Amino acid sequence: MTTALEHGVCAIDTEYGGLLKDASHLIVENGRAAFVDTGVNSSVPLLLDALERYDVDPADVDFVFLTHVHLDHAGGAGTLMQHLPNAHCVLHPRGAPHMADPARLVAGTEAVYGVERTRRMYGTIRPIDERRIVIAADGQCFELDGRPLTALHTEGHARHHYVLHDPASKGVFTGDSFGVSYRELDTASGEIVFPTTTPVQFDPGQAHRAVDRILACEPEWLYLTHYSRVGDPARLALQMHDGLDAYVALALEHRDDEERTAAIEAGMLDYYEERLRDHGFDGGRELIASVLATDIVLNTQGLEVWLERNG
């Protein structure tokens, strides 16, 4: 599914993890184009179909911006680049080596998911020619036919993360630095966001600073990879800060539990249920657990890695 938004932006459902879970965004400016995040290898045909729908030749794609190199954001980039003869892939300096040679990236993913599941979910991760990789310095501006797109380094979720400020759309493409917000959890009160602490580099202090840096751009819109455009950034920023503090408190509460993983997972579901009830969501605990099942597992893993790293 492709959703046309204003200012030459469209959201492409990569269909990774189910429907409306993972988005790639296409920016089109006077016939030139850029992708922000790519989904996985199986998503590539959907991205190419979007180019055709918007009458953009693959040769007119100038950039593939990868907010970070976790495979739900970047797993399809090597394959996609093979179809875009003139595009450059823009990466954080810490992420670039992993796309030129994905071996360590794949190994890290296999450590989380296991070898068989990693292959099933992501296929073969193809490297990107180093000559086609551009390193994004903090604050560096890239121009898409004169449209400024500025990369801002944001740690917290991952040390190799940046966001992309796009004044033309009054928005910021946030990757995972502004959490996740699934459309099936929207209510009359609007959207709700939850932080994501996916292993292995969660840093709560840096995550708070990332939210503040995004908000300092004074955006009207945030374009999340999970899932797409949300409004009212100031309200959502408060939710992010609250969620980060709640996650840390939950991890510390169960630091020494014998069944720590199960305790954190249960506590996280309790937190989601309470927050969503206050948000006016009328689905029960079972539905919440279903929608957020993957997030609960990955967030717990991330918090446990953080606990181990911090003694």
C-alpha positions in Angstrom: 0.0 0.0 0.0 1.2 3.5 -0.9 -0.2 6.5 0.8 0.3 9.9 -0.8 1.0 12.7 1.7 1.6 16.4 1.1 4.8 18.1 -0.1 5.9 15.3 -2.4 6.1 12.7 0.3 4.5 9.3 0.1 4.6 6.4 2.6 5.2 2.9 1.2 4.2 -0.1 3.4 7.1 -2.4 3.1 4.9 -5.2 4.5 7.7 -6.3 6.9 6.2 -7.6 10.1 2.7 -7.3 8.8 0.6 -4.5 7.3 1.2 -0.9 8.5 4.2 -1.9 10.6 7.2 -0.7 8.6 7.3 2.2 6.2 9.7 3.5 3.6 9.2 7.1 2.6 9.6 8.4 -1.0 10.3 12.1 -1.5 9.8 13.5 -5.0 11.0 17.0 -5.9 10.6 18.2 -9.5 11.0 14.6 -10.9 14.1 13.8 -8.7 13.6 11.4 -5.8 15.0 10.0 -2.6 14.0 7.1 -0.4 14.2 7.2 3.4 14.7 3.7 4.7 14.0 0.7 2.6 12.5 -2.2 4.5 13.9 -5.7 3.6 14.7 -7.5 0.4 11.2 -8.6 -0.2 10.1 -4.9 0.1 12.2 -3.8 -3.0 9.5 -4.6 -5.6 7.0 -2.4 -3.6 9.5 0.5 -3.6 10.1 0.2 -7.4 6.3 0.0 -8.0 6.0 3.3 -6.1 8.5 4.9 -8.5 6.4 3.8 -11.4 3.2 5.0 -9.8 4.7 8.5 -9.4 6.3 8.4 -12.8 9.8 8.5 -11.5 12.5 6.8 -13.5 14.9 4.7 -11.3 17.7 6.6 -12.8 16.3 9.8 -11.3 16.6 8.6 -7.7 19.5 10.6 -6.2 19.6 9.3 -2.6 18.8 6.4 -0.4 18.8 7.7 3.1 19.2 5.0 5.8 18.5 6.4 9.2 20.4 3.5 10.7 21.4 0.0 9.6 19.0 -2.3 11.6 17.7 -4.6 9.0 14.1 -3.6 9.1 15.3 -0.2 7.9 18.2 -1.1 5.7 18.0 -4.8 4.9 16.8 -4.2 1.3 19.2 -1.3 0.6 21.8 -3.3 -1.2 19.3 -4.9 -3.5 17.5 -1.6 -4.1 20.7 0.2 -5.0 21.2 -2.3 -7.9 18.1 -0.9 -9.5 19.0 2.8 -9.0 22.1 3.5 -11.2 22.6 7.1 -10.0 21.7 6.9 -6.4 24.0 7.4 -3.4 23.4 5.7 -0.1 23.6 8.2 2.8 24.8 6.6 6.1 25.9 7.6 9.5 29.7 7.2 9.8 29.4 4.3 12.3 26.8 2.6 10.0 28.6 2.9 6.7 31.1 0.1 7.2 28.3 -2.3 7.9 26.6 -1.7 4.6 29.8 -2.0 2.6 30.5 -5.3 4.3 27.3 -6.6 6.1 29.0 -9.7 7.7 29.1 -8.3 11.2 25.6 -6.8 10.9 24.2 -10.1 9.8 26.0 -11.9 12.6 24.6 -9.4 15.2 21.1 -10.0 13.8 21.6 -13.8 14.0 22.6 -13.4 17.6 19.2 -11.8 18.3 16.9 -13.9 16.1 18.9 -17.1 15.3 20.4 -18.0 11.9 17.3 -19.7 10.4 14.9 -17.0 11.3 17.3 -14.3 10.2 17.6 -15.9 6.7 13.8 -16.3 6.5 13.1 -12.7 7.5 15.8 -10.9 5.6 17.2 -13.1 2.9 20.7 -12.4 1.7 22.0 -8.9 2.7 23.8 -7.5 -0.3 26.7 -5.1 0.2 26.7 -1.6 -1.2 29.7 -0.4 -3.3 31.8 1.9 -1.1 32.0 4.3 -4.1 28.2 4.8 -3.8 28.2 5.5 0.0 28.1 9.0 1.3 28.9 9.6 5.0 26.5 12.0 6.6 28.2 14.4 9.0 26.1 15.8 11.8 24.2 18.8 10.4 25.2 18.1 6.8 22.6 19.3 4.2 21.8 17.3 1.1 19.9 18.9 -1.7 17.3 17.0 -3.7 16.9 19.3 -6.7 17.3 22.3 -4.4 15.2 20.9 -1.6 17.3 20.8 1.6 17.4 17.7 3.7 19.6 17.9 6.8 21.0 14.9 8.6 21.1 15.2 12.4 22.9 12.6 14.5 20.7 11.1 17.2 21.9 8.4 19.5 19.9 6.6 22.1 18.3 3.9 19.9 21.6 3.1 18.1 24.9 4.9 18.0 24.8 4.9 14.1 21.4 6.7 13.9 20.5 10.0 12.3 17.3 11.7 11.5 16.5 13.8 8.4 15.0 17.3 8.7 12.9 18.3 5.7 11.7 21.9 6.1 9.7 21.6 2.8 7.3 19.1 4.5 7.6 20.8 7.9 8.7 17.4 9.1 11.5 15.1 10.4 12.0 11.6 9.2 12.8 10.0 12.5 13.7 6.4 11.9 13.4 4.9 15.4 14.5 8.0 17.4 10.9 9.0 18.1 9.6 5.5 18.8 6.9 3.5 17.2 3.3 4.5 16.6 0.9 1.9 15.1 -2.2 3.1 13.3 -4.4 0.4 14.9 -3.7 2.0 18.3 -5.0 5.4 17.2 -8.0 6.8 19.1 -10.1 9.9 19.1 -7.2 11.4 21.2 -4.9 10.9 18.2 -1.7 8.9 17.9 0.3 7.3 20.7 4.0 6.6 20.6 6.2 4.2 22.6 10.0 4.2 22.7 11.9 1.3 21.2 15.0 -0.1 22.9 15.9 -2.7 20.3 19.2 -4.3 21.2 22.1 -3.6 21.5 22.9 0.0 22.0 20.0 1.5 24.0 21.2 4.6 26.0 18.3 6.4 27.8 20.1 9.6 28.3 21.0 9.9 24.6 17.4 8.8 23.7 16.0 11.7 25.7 18.4 14.1 24.0 17.4 12.7 20.6 13.7 13.5 21.2 14.6 17.1 22.3 16.8 17.6 19.2 14.0 16.5 16.9 11.6 18.8 18.7 14.0 21.7 18.3 13.5 21.5 14.5 9.9 22.7 15.3 8.3 20.1 13.1 4.6 19.9 12.4 4.9 16.3 11.3 7.1 13.3 12.2 7.6 10.5 9.7 8.3 7.4 11.7 9.4 4.2 10.1 7.0 2.4 12.4 4.5 3.7 11.2 4.6 6.8 9.0 3.3 10.3 9.6 2.1 11.5 13.0 1.3 15.0 14.2 1.3 17.0 17.4 5.0 16.4 18.1 5.1 18.3 21.4 2.4 16.0 22.9 4.1 12.9 21.6 7.5 14.1 22.9 6.1 14.0 26.4 4.9 10.4 25.8 8.4 9.5 24.6 10.1 11.0 27.7 7.6 9.3 30.0 8.1 6.0 28.2 11.9 6.1 28.4 11.7 6.8 32.2 9.1 4.0 32.6 11.3 1.5 30.7 14.4 2.3 32.8 12.4 2.1 36.1 10.9 -1.3 35.0 14.4 -2.7 34.1 15.9 -1.5 37.4 12.9 -2.9 39.4 13.6 -6.4 38.0 17.4 -6.2 37.7 18.0 -9.0 40.1 14.9 -11.2 39.5 15.5 -14.8 38.9 13.0 -14.7 36.0 14.0 -11.3 34.9 13.1 -11.6 31.2 9.5 -12.7 31.9 9.1 -10.1 34.6 10.2 -7.2 32.4 8.0 -8.5 29.5 4.9 -8.7 31.8 5.6 -5.3 33.3 6.0 -3.8 29.8 2.6 -5.2 28.8 1.1 -3.8 32.0 2.6 -0.4 31.1 1.2 -0.5 27.5 -2.2 -1.5 28.8 -2.4 1.3 31.3 -1.2 3.9 28.8 -3.6 2.8 26.1 -6.5 2.7 28.4 -5.8 6.3 29.4 -5.5 7.0 25.7 -9.1 5.8 25.1 -8.2 2.5 23.4 -11.0 0.0 23.9 -9.1 -3.1 22.9 -8.3 -5.6 25.6 -5.0 -6.9 26.9 -4.9 -9.7 24.4 -5.2 -7.4 21.4 -2.6 -5.1 22.9 -0.2 -8.0 23.4 -0.8 -9.1 19.8 -0.1 -5.7 18.3 3.0 -5.0 20.4 4.3 -8.6 20.7 7.5 -8.1 18.8 8.2 -4.7 20.5 7.7 -6.3 23.9 10.3 -9.0 23.2 12.9 -6.7 21.5 12.5 -3.9 24.1 13.0 -6.4 26.9 16.2 -7.7 25.2 17.4 -4.1 24.8 16.8 -3.3 28.4 18.5 -6.4 29.6 21.6 -5.6 27.4 21.5 -2.1 29.0 21.4 -3.6 32.5 24.3 -5.9 31.8 26.4 -3.1 30.3 25.7 -0.8 33.3 26.3 -3.4 36.0 
